Amino acid sequence: MLGPLPERPYDRTLNPEIERLLYQLDVLVSDVHGLTECGGGDFTRRPAPGRWSPAEAIEHLNLTARLALPKFEAAIQKARANERFHPGPYTYGVLERWFLKKLEPPVRGFRLKAPQMMQPAGELDAAQVAADFADLHGRLRELLKAASGLDLARVKVESAFSRWIRYSLGMGFWLLLAHERRHVWQARETLRQIQSAGAAA
């Protein structure tokens, strides 16, 4: 279900950490495109009642991104206005790094129920889900570039999940992409289960 990794260009004008984040973003967009292409009608099927379809797992990421991106944009604009620059490297707190590790796939016991506002609802069109994902991640790409040169450790960004939670800007990006890898992994595993069950029937 996975195609070849996208080519990795090296842009030496960007902060190295931003460059790594941008490549992770490219891999995610490529993976979602591949899942949509190979999934066909199975992409929108649920493997069982109460479980998300692959399309719902990706739509959850779209809903999360729609809430998260304005918060990143606000944090970046404020930091640039206040000249909060630092070339790095950056050091993040123990709790942030622990949470990042827990978010990474494969999923092993650490699960959080998605808030209602981030839960997909209604019939989904596979092509639209994939197009929305690509569009939102085009916006995320521009925000990552805009964050290059900022102090990614000291500048703070509000969580998409709660206005009372704030992360370091750099860690906010790492957490967002880890959350996405988690659900792309979920979508891939679900699609594999659906197609395996169909082949065995």
N, C-alpha and C positions, 0 to 999 in steps of 0.2 A: 504493500500500500504506500510505500515511500519511494519517491523518485530520487534522483541524484541530488546531492546538496547543491544549493545555489553557489555560484562563483563568489568568492570573497574579495572584493576590491579593498585596497588599503588606502585610506585617505589620511595622509599625515597632517592635514590641517585640523583634524578633529582630535579631541582628547581620546587617548587609547581606550578608556573605559566606555566612552560613548560609542566608539567604533565597535567594540565587542557587543554592546547592546544592540546596535543596528544590525549586526550579522545575525544575532539570535532572532530578531524580528523577521529578517528575510527568510530564515529557516521555517519559522512558524507560518508565514504566509504561503510558502511553498507547500508545506505539509497540508494545510487546510485545502488548498487548491487540489492537491493529489487525492485527498479523501473524498472531496466532492466528485471528482472525475471518476474514480473507481467505485464509488458507492452506488451510483445510479439511484434506483428507487429505494434501495435499502438505507440510504443516507437519512431519510426522514421517518424510518420505521423505528418503533420502540421494541426493544428485545423482550420486554415483559411489562405488565401494568405497573405504573409507579416509577418506572425507570426512564431516564431521558434517552431519546434517540440521538444519534451522532449530530444531527442538525441542531437539536436543542442544546447540546453541550457547547456547540460553537455560537449559537445565538446568545447563550448566557455570557459568553465572552464579549459579544457585541454590546449587550446591555451594560456590562461592567465598564467597557471602554467609554461608552457615551457619558457615563457618570464621572469616570476618572480623568479623561482628557482635559476638561475645563479646569480641573483642580491643578493639573500639571501646568497648564498654560498660565494660570494666575500666579503660581509660585515662581515660574520662570520670569514672567514680566516684572514681578516685584523685585526679584533678585537682581535682574539686570538694571532696573531703575536705581537700586541701592548699591550697585557695583560690588556685588558679593562674588568676586572672582577668586579662583584658586586653581592652579594647574594640576593638582594631584601629585602623587596618588592619595587615595582617600581611605580612611579607616572608619568602619561602621560598628555600632554597638553590639554587644553580645546577644541581646534579646532580638534585635533585628536579624542578625545572622542565623540565630536558632530558628526563627520563624521562616526565613527563606529556605533553610534546609528541610523543614517540615512540609513546605509547599511542593517541593520537587517531586515529579513522578519517579517511579510508580507509586500509586496510592497504597499506603500500608497503615491502615487504622486511623490516621489523622484526618477526620472529615468534619467539615463545617457546613451546616445547612445554609444554602444561599438565601439572602434576604428576598422578600417577596418582589421587590422592585427589580431584582436581577434574575428572576425566574421566567423562562420563556412561556408564552401562552399562545394558544390558537394554532392553526395550521401554518406550517412553514414551507416556504419555497426554497429548495436547495440552492438554486442559482442566486437568489436574492440574499440568502444568508452569507454565501461566499463573497458576493459583491460588496455587501456591507462590511464584512471583515476586512477585505482588501482596502476599502475606502477609509475606514477608521484607522487602519494601520499605516496608511499613507499619511494621515494626520499625525499619528504617533511618531513616525519617522521625522517629520518636520520639527516636532517638539524636542526630540532627542538632539537633533542638530542645533536647535536654539539653546539647549542646555550645555553645550560644549563650552568649556572654559569657566563655568560657574563652580562654586564650591559645593560639590555634590554631597558632601558630608554634613555641612553646616546649614545649608538651605533646607527648609522643611516644606513638605507637601502634605495636605490633608488627605486622609484615606477616603476612598470612594465608599467604604462601608460605614463609616461613622465620622461625624465632624469632630469628635472628641479624640480621634486617633491621628497622630502625625508621624510621618517617617522622614528620614533624610531623603533628599530629592533623588540621589543616586539609588538608594535602597528601594525607594518607591518604584523606580523603573525596574529594578531587578525582581521585586516582588510581583509586579504586574506580569512580567514575562514568565516567571515561574508558575504563576497561577494559570497562565495560558497553556504552558507546556503540560500542566497537570490535566487540563480538560481536553486538550488535543489528544493526549495519551488515552484518556477516557473514551473519547469519540472513536479512536482507532480500535481500541479493544472491543467496544460495543459493536462496531461494524464487523469486526472479525467474527464475533460470536453469532451475529445475525446471518452472515454469509456461510459460516460453517454449519449452522443449523439448517439452512436452506439446502446446502449440498448433501447433507445426510438424510434429508427427508425423501 
